[in-house]
Amino acid sequence: MFAIRRRTKILATLGPASDGALKMEELLRAGVDLFRLNFSHGDHAGHAARIAAAREAEKSVGRPIALLADLQGPKLRIGDIAGGQCDVRMSSELRLRAAATSNDPDIIPIPHPELVASLQLGDKLLIDDGKMMLHIVRVDGDDRIARPVAPGRIMSRKGIAAPGRPIPIPALTEKDIADGLFALKHGVDYIALSFVQRAADVVMAREAFGNAIPIISKIEKPAALDDLEGIVQQSDAVMVARGDLGVELSPEQVPIAQRRIIRVARAHGKPVIVATHMLESMVEALVPTRAEANDVATAVYQGADAVMLSAESAVGRHPTAAVAIMDRIIRAIETDRDANPSAQATPWTAAPSTADACARAAQRLADDLDCPLVVFTRSGSSAQRVSATRPKQPIHALTPSLPTARKLALVWGVSADLEPEEPRSFDDILEAVNRHEAASSVKRFVITAGYPYASDNSTDTIKVVERK
């Protein structure tokens, strides 16, 4: 129970390479803490099957697992091309047409009339996170004629962007609302909102999905950086979605943006995920590049709550190896004697609440006494507050709520256990701690909770337990 575990969490994307309860169990045992369902691909039947399989795997490993529904958002994508792809030569002239499908390899369907209509002579169009670039060379009625900057391949359903060209699209599409309500019905633990550009986008999502489900804002548009403080304040967590962010920002600006987003999220005590291209080469290769290992390490040093695998676990050839290697990298960095979690702690606010002050005091007690922390929590906020102080000691959360235990799978440093009985006194909490076999070898630990213990009061009690 009180052993020092890996603190930074691993989020893995589900897909064809990770389908089935047995494969998901294998990934969980390799180190995954929560799974991502990508609603940009697949249908509801497929997602329902993955949710059921993930819950079956959760039972097999015996620990709470969070599921994150990642909504597509108003992402602009190529339509369906004949054969699923087309090869492009330097001499190619491609006709961009507002359509959902195309059987002509020289016509690229774009199911977004507003995008096609907005493109002007000289504009550039980036496809698949900028792997392919087209220049608009002619306007031909409702179509646009484009030439590639370099030869390559265009595939169906890949993302497209027109840097510097504002596109009038809604923040939350009808598909997102349908997908989000489906995900809620099937018991997901987080909803990730794509292409957030302003705090009002998060408010819109709450109106659609209610306040019970935590909202993760994905920061992947430069406009979001202009309202970053407001977005973080309105969100329950944020994600540094570097793939799309890197399409419209120059490469040298992406690490600066990542550091800033993490810093702002940490300042507000909100969990932050670093995502996209972390071990990208492992989609095919059995080992990552040294640069990728360093990239994961940087996210850990900066204080991210979680790092994410995308294609590596969804469609990669070695999903379990990718998880295992990411686990090894994180563990190595967290045992680095120069790594100081306390340096990532949420700074004191001008007027901290009683719960904030108790969390800080509990962290200092545990660090000074070199002993673990036990947090009794119903909503998870107490455990999250303690996590935000970045203690050097393990954080163990006890909760009577399974949804809360699952949500805490995202939070840095927290391991959660479900307690079926509501405590009525401090002795009940102590008895719950004693039920965990590993606790018997621990001579001292710090417990923090709200009093009365069976109420929803915020944290206001700290006790140091000394065993003889």
N, C-alpha and C positions, 0 to 999 in steps of 0.2 A: 504493500500500500504506500509506504513512505519512501521507497527507493527513488533516487533522482532519475527521472525519465527524460526523454527528449522533449524539449519545451516548445520548439517551433513545430507547428503542425504541417502535415502533408495533405494536400487536396488533390485528388486524382479524378480526371474526367473519364466517364464511362463511355464505351463505344464497342464496336465489333471485337476489338482485341481483348476486352475485359468483360464480355457478357457471361452471364451464368453465375449462380450462387457460389459454385466451387472456385471459379476464377476470382471472384470478388473476395472470397475468404482468403485466398492466397495473397491477394494484394493487401488486405488488412493485416495479415500476419507479417507481411514484409515491411509494414510501417504506415500504411494509409490511415488517416484519422477521419476523413470525410470524403464523400463522393460528390461529383458535379454531374448534373444532367444537362446536356447542351440542347436547348429547345430550338436552336438554329437548324438542327438536323433531326430526322426521324418523325414518327407520328405518336399520337397519344397511346396507342396500343403497345408500341415498343417501349415507351417511357414507363408505362404501368408495369410491364414485365421486369424492367430493370429495377424499379422501386421495390417490387416484391422480392426479387433476387437479393437486393442489398439488405433488406430486412432479414431475410433468411441467413445471410452471411453474418449479419450482426449477432444473431442468436448463437451462431456457431462459435464466434470468437469471444462472446460473453462480455462485451463492453459496448457502451452507447456510441452510435455512429450517426453523424449528421449527414443529411442530404440537401444539396443546394441546387435549386432550379434556376438555371441561367437563361433568362429570356432573350430572344433574338434582338428585340428592340428595332428601331427604325434603321437597321443596317441595310445598306444598299448592296445588292448581290447581282451577279450575272444570272440570267435565266438558264433554262435547260438547252444545252447545245446537242446537236445530233451526235450520238456516240459518246456523249459525256465530256468531250474535249476536242480541241482543234489545234493543230500546229501552225505557228505563225512565223513567216519569213520576213526578212528585212524589207522585201519588196511588196509585202502584203498591203492591201488597202482594205480595211475592215469597215463595214457599214454598221453603225450602232443604231439599233431600232428599239423603240418602245414596244416590247412584246415579251411574253412569258417563255416562248419556245422558238426555236429556229431549226430547220432542216438543211439550211444552206451554211456551209462552213465559213463563208465570207460575210455572213450576217450574224452579229453578236446581239442576242436578245437581252434587253435590260427592262425588267418589269417595273420600272419607275419612270413614268412619263415626265415627271417634274425634273428629274435629273437630266434626261436627254434634252429637254427643252431649254435647260439652263446653260448647257455647254456652248461655248463660243470658240471661234477661231483662235488657236494658240493655247487653249486650255490643255492641261494634261490630266489623264485618267489613270489612276493606280489600281492594279488588280492583284488580289491575293497578297495583301500586306506589302504591296509595292514590288513584288517579284516580277511583275510585268508592267511596263509603262507605255501608254499610248498617247500620241499627240493629235489633237483635233486639227485637221488640215483643211476641212471644207464643211460648209453647212449646205445640205441638200434637202430642202423642204423640211419635213419633220425628222429626217434622219441626220446623223452626223458621220462624217467620214474621218477615219483615224488611221495613223500609221504607227507601227511599233518602233520604239527606240532601239530594241535589240530583239533577235529571234527568241522564240520560246513557245510556251504552251498555255492556252487558256482553257480552264476547266469549268464545268457547270457549277453554279451556286457559290462561287468564290466571291469574296467581298470586293467592293469597288469603292473608290473615293475620288473626289475631285477637290484637291487641296485649294483653299482660297476661294472656292465657289460656294456661296451659301445656298443650301437646298431647303425649301419649305416643306419639312416633314414633321409629323407629330412626335412627341416624346414617348408616347405609349401607344402602340398600335392595337388594333382589334385582335390580332393574333396573340399579342402579348397578354392581353386581358384574358382571353380564352385559355391560353397556356397556364397563366398564373392561377386561375381559378381551378383548373384541372390539378395542378401541382398541390394546391392547398387541400383539395378533396382527398388526395392520396398521401397526405401527411408529410410533405417535405418540411425541412426545418428552416431554410433560408430561401429568399427570392433575390436573385441578382438582377438589377436593372441596368440594361445596356445603354450606352451612349447618353448618359446623363450629362446635361450641359449647364443646368442651373438647379438651385435648391427647389424651385417650383416643380421640377420633374419628379422629385422624390415625394413631394406632397401629393401630386397627382396619383402616384402609385399607391400611397396609403389610402387615398379615397377609393381606389379600385379594389384593394385587397384587405383593407382593415389594418388595425394596429397590432393584431396578435402575432403576425408573422414578421420577423426581422427583415429589413431591407438592406441589401448590400449595393452600394452605388459603384458602378464600374467607371473608372476615370480613363476615358479613351478618346476624348476630343479636347483639343486645345482650349475651346471655350469653357470647359469645366474648370480649368486652372484659374480662370478669372473669377470664379465664384466658389473656390475650393472650400473656404471656411464655412460658407453657408451650406454647401452640400454635405460636408462632414457632420455639421451640427444636426442636420435633418436625418442623417442615415444612422443605421445601427452598426454598419461596418463599411469599409471601402475596399476596392480592388484596383491595383495598379495594372491595368490591362494594356501591356506594353505593345502588343501586336498592332492594334488599331491606333494607339497613341503615336507609335513610331511611323505610321504612314504619313501623318500630316505634320509631325515635328521632324526636324533634321536629326540624324542619329546622335549627334553630340548633345542634343537637348534632352533626350529620353532619360539618361541617368540622373540628370539634374531634376527633372520632373519627378522621377521615382523617389529621390531623397526627400524632396519637398512634400510629396503626398504622404509618405511615411511619417515625416516629422509632424505634419498637421494632425494626422490621425492619432498619433501618440499623444500629442498635446491635449486632445479631447478625450483620451482614454477609449478610443474606438478601435476594435480589431482591424487589421489591415493585411490584405493578401497581395503577394507579388506573383504575377501570372505572365505566361506566354514566353516560349522559347527558352525555358530554363535549362532543359537537357535535350534540345531539339535534335541533335545529331543521333540520339538514341531511338528515334523513330526507325532508323535502319541499323545503326551500329550497336555493338554490345557494350561499349564504354563511351562516356562523354568526353568531350574535349576538355582541356585544362581551363580554357576560358569559361566554359559552362560551369565547371566546378567552382570557379572563382565567382561567377555570377550568383550562384546559390549562396555562397559564403557571404557575399556582400549584403544580400537581403537579410541574412541572419544577423550580421553585425549591426545593420541599421535598425533592427528591432521589429521586423515583420512578424505577425502572429502566425502566418502560414505562407507556404510557397506551393505553387500549383503546377501539376503536369497536365498538358493538354493532349496534343496528338500522341505524345509518348505513351500514354496509357490507354487512349481511345482507339488508335489505329496502328500503333507502333508494333514492331516485331518482338520487342523485349519489355513488355509492360512491368513485369515483376522485377526484372533487373533494374529498370529505371527507378522504381520505388526504393529498392534496396540500396542503390548507390546514393540516391538523394538522402535517405536516412543516414547513411554513413557520413556523408559530407556535413550534414547538420550536427550530428553528434560530435564530430571532430572539432567543429568551430565552437560549439557550446562548452567543450572541455578545454578550450584554449585559455590559458591563464591570463591572457591579456583581454579576453572578452569579459565585459562588465555589464551584466543585465541592468544593474541599478542606474547606469548612465542613460538608459532608454526609458526611465520611469516618467510617467505623466507628471509635469510640473505642478506645484501647488497653485490652486486657483486663488483669486482675491478673497473669496468667501467660501471655503470648502464646507461641504455638508458634514453632519456627524458621521455618516457612513463613509465618506471620503477620508476623514481624519482617522476613523477607526481602522480602515484598511491600511493607511500609511503607518499607524502605530503598530499594527499586527506584523507588518513587513519588517519594521525595525526590530521588534522584539525577536522575531524568528531569526533574522540575520545575526543579531547580537548574541543570541543564545545558541546559534548554530543548530536549529531544530526545525522540523517540518511545520507547515501551516495546515490546519483543517478549517474549512469554511462550510457552515451549514447554510444552505440557500434554497429558496423556492423558485424565484424567477431567474436566478443566475447572475443578477446584478452585483451581489456581494462578491462572488468569485471573480467576476470581471474587474471589479474595483481593485481587488487584491492583485490580480494579474497586472493591472496597469501600473502598479508600483514596482514591477519587475524584481521580485525578491530573488535572492540567490538560492532559497530553499524550495523544496517541492511544495506544490499547492494541491491539496486533495479536497474536492468538493463532495459533500453529501447532500442529496436532495431527494424529496419524496416524489418528484416530478420527472417522468421519463422524457418528455419534450425538453425540459431544462437540461437534463444530463446530456441529451443529444446535442443541443445548441452549444454546450461548453466544449464540444470536440474541436471547435474552431479557435478557442481562446488560449493564448500563449500560456504554457506552463501548467495548465489545469488538467487534472485527471479526475473524472467524475464517477461516482457510484450511486446507484439507486437504492434508497432506503424506503422500504414499504410502509414503515410505521412513522407517524407524526410524533416528534418528541414533545413532551409536556414539561420537561425540566432539563437542566444542564446534565443531570445524571443520565437522562435518556440519550442525549447526544454522546456522552462518554461511553455508554454501553454500545451505541452504534459503531463508534470507533473501535471498540474492543472486539466487535464481531469480525473485524478484518484480521486474519491470521498474522500478517506481517507486522501489525501494530505492536504485537507483544514484545518485540525486540527493541522498540523505541522507548527510551526512558523519559523523554521530555518532548512536548509539542505545544503549539499555540493554537487555541480554538477561538474562532470569532463567529458570532451569530447575532440575530436580532432577538430582542426580548419583548413580550412573551414569546417563547419558542414556537408555539403553535399558531402564531399570527403572521401577518405579512409585513410586520414592521421591518424597517431597514436596519442594517447592522449597527448595533450600539453596545455590544458586549465583547470583551476580550478576556480570555483566561489562559494562564500558563499551567499546564498539567505536568506534574513531576511524579514519576514512578519511582518506587523504592527498589 
